[in-house]
Amino acid sequence: MTTQLLSNPLVSQFIGLIIGLFMAFFSWWVLFRWMAPKITLSSNISKTKSNIPLEEDEDKSGARYRIRFENSGLRQAIDLEVRAYVRIKGLRDPNSTIWEVVHLPLSPSGEKAYSIILMNPVRKSKLRTMLRICPNHTDYCTKPHFPPEIREKAERKELLLEKLMSAGSAAELRVIISAFDELTGARKITEQIYTLEDIKFSEFDKNSLAVVQGGT
């Protein structure tokens, strides 16, 4: 009976389809889980005072905001691209459900996409990458639909990240990193979401992604 059932073309095709789907899912899972880059971001944003005299600094806020990340995988990650943006809900109307998106530069040059050619696994290199978030190196927040106090601060290059993220009824900062595995070419996108509470007035620990304890 079993032999006759398996010899049925429809049954054989159905079994073949199930096996094919399982193998495709298994291959995808292995590729995504084991063969793709593993990039880990800090769970906090480090805020520190600028060490440049205010009269000489292009950023007049007196603050520096930085994130840190590492290659936690087994192989090199290549062609990394990092982007950061703030989403603000209810910018003009507290009852609005519309989100305003502000792309933030990751260098004083104003570039909104930061590229890294190659990043070695941290277990071998012991190196981590730190990038600065620059709210005052874009003129987007000077646009008319922003509240007057935000526009004025942005025009004078005095805008604090906390001020921007407090402009609406809710806000979050998202950092997205795209990277490829050096061996398989598998691409993976890593995202970290930060809120106001994640901004810490502290330096990063030298040997980890954590901020130094005791910061205020």
C-alpha positions in Angstrom: 0.0 0.0 0.0 2.8 2.4 0.9 4.7 1.5 -2.2 1.6 2.1 -4.4 1.0 5.5 -2.6 4.6 6.7 -3.2 4.4 5.6 -6.8 1.5 8.0 -7.4 2.8 11.0 -9.4 0.8 13.5 -7.4 2.0 12.2 -4.1 5.6 12.1 -5.3 5.4 15.7 -6.5 3.9 16.8 -3.2 6.6 15.0 -1.2 9.2 16.5 -3.5 7.7 20.0 -3.0 7.8 19.6 0.8 11.4 18.4 0.8 12.4 21.3 -1.6 10.7 23.9 0.7 12.4 22.4 3.8 15.8 22.4 2.1 15.3 26.0 0.9 14.3 27.2 4.4 17.2 25.3 6.0 19.7 26.8 3.5 18.3 30.3 4.2 18.4 29.8 7.9 22.1 28.6 7.8 23.0 31.5 5.5 21.3 34.1 7.7 22.2 32.6 11.1 25.8 31.4 10.5 27.1 32.8 7.2 26.0 36.5 7.5 27.9 39.3 9.2 27.1 39.9 12.9 27.4 43.6 13.8 26.6 44.7 17.3 25.8 48.3 18.3 26.1 50.0 21.7 22.9 50.1 23.6 23.6 53.8 24.6 24.6 57.0 22.9 27.6 58.6 24.6 27.3 62.3 25.2 30.5 64.2 26.1 31.6 67.8 26.2 33.5 69.2 23.2 37.2 69.7 23.8 37.3 72.5 21.1 36.8 76.1 22.3 33.3 77.2 21.5 34.5 80.2 19.4 36.5 77.8 17.2 34.0 75.0 16.9 31.5 74.8 14.0 29.2 73.0 16.4 28.1 75.5 19.0 26.1 73.1 21.1 29.2 72.2 23.1 28.3 68.5 23.0 29.5 65.4 21.2 27.2 62.4 20.5 28.7 59.1 19.6 27.7 55.5 19.0 30.0 52.5 19.0 29.8 49.1 17.2 31.8 46.0 16.5 32.0 43.0 14.3 30.9 40.2 16.6 31.0 37.6 13.9 33.6 35.0 12.9 34.8 36.5 9.6 35.5 40.0 8.2 32.6 42.2 7.3 33.0 44.2 4.1 31.3 47.2 2.4 29.6 48.5 5.6 27.3 51.5 5.3 26.0 53.3 8.3 23.0 55.7 8.4 21.2 57.4 11.3 17.9 59.3 11.5 15.5 60.6 14.0 11.8 59.9 13.8 9.6 62.5 15.5 5.9 62.0 16.0 3.5 65.0 16.3 6.1 67.6 15.4 3.4 70.3 14.8 0.4 68.7 16.4 0.7 66.6 19.5 -2.4 64.6 18.4 -0.9 63.8 15.0 0.1 60.3 14.0 2.5 61.5 11.3 6.2 60.9 11.8 8.8 63.4 10.6 12.1 61.8 9.5 15.4 63.8 10.0 18.5 62.1 8.5 21.5 63.0 10.7 25.1 63.3 9.4 27.7 60.9 10.8 30.6 63.3 10.3 31.2 67.0 10.4 31.4 67.0 6.6 27.6 66.5 6.5 27.7 63.0 4.9 24.5 61.1 5.8 26.0 57.7 4.9 29.2 56.6 6.4 31.1 53.8 4.6 33.7 51.3 5.9 35.4 49.0 3.5 36.4 46.3 5.9 35.9 45.5 9.5 37.7 42.6 11.3 36.1 40.4 14.0 36.6 42.1 17.4 37.7 38.8 18.9 40.8 39.0 16.7 41.4 42.8 16.3 40.1 44.0 19.7 39.0 47.1 17.7 35.6 48.8 17.7 34.4 51.6 15.6 33.0 54.9 17.0 31.0 57.3 15.0 29.8 60.8 15.8 26.2 61.9 15.3 26.1 65.5 14.1 22.7 67.3 14.5 24.3 70.7 13.7 25.9 69.7 10.4 22.6 69.6 8.5 20.2 72.5 7.7 17.1 70.3 7.6 15.9 71.4 11.0 15.8 75.1 9.8 12.8 74.3 7.6 9.6 76.2 8.3 7.6 73.2 9.6 9.9 72.9 12.6 9.0 74.7 15.9 10.6 78.2 16.1 12.9 77.2 19.0 14.2 74.2 17.0 14.8 76.4 13.9 16.6 79.1 15.9 18.9 76.6 17.6 19.6 74.9 14.3 20.4 78.1 12.5 22.9 79.0 15.3 24.3 75.5 15.3 23.4 75.1 18.9 20.9 72.3 18.6 21.2 69.5 21.1 20.1 66.0 20.2 17.9 65.8 23.3 16.1 69.0 22.2 15.4 67.6 18.7 14.1 64.4 20.2 11.8 66.3 22.6 10.2 68.4 19.8 7.1 66.2 19.3 4.9 63.8 21.3 7.4 60.9 20.7 10.7 60.3 19.1 13.4 57.7 18.4 16.8 57.6 16.8 17.5 54.7 14.5 21.0 53.6 13.4 21.1 51.1 10.5 24.2 49.2 9.4 24.3 47.2 6.2 27.3 44.8 5.8 28.4 41.8 3.7 30.2 38.6 4.7 33.6 38.4 3.1 33.3 34.7 2.2 29.7 34.2 1.2 28.7 37.7 0.2 25.6 37.4 2.4 24.2 40.7 3.3 22.6 41.6 6.7 21.1 44.8 8.0 21.4 45.5 11.7 19.3 48.2 13.4 19.4 49.8 16.8 16.7 52.1 18.2 17.6 54.7 20.8 15.3 56.9 22.9 16.0 60.0 25.0 16.8 57.7 28.0 19.5 56.0 26.0 21.6 59.2 25.8 24.2 59.0 28.6 26.6 61.8 29.6 29.5 59.3 29.8 32.5 58.0 27.8 32.5 54.5 26.3 34.5 51.9 28.1 37.8 51.2 26.4 37.2 47.4 26.1 33.5 47.1 25.3 30.4 48.8 23.9 29.2 49.9 27.3 29.3 53.5 28.6 31.5 54.1 31.7 29.4 53.5 34.8 28.9 56.6 37.0 28.2 59.0 34.2 25.5 61.6 34.8 
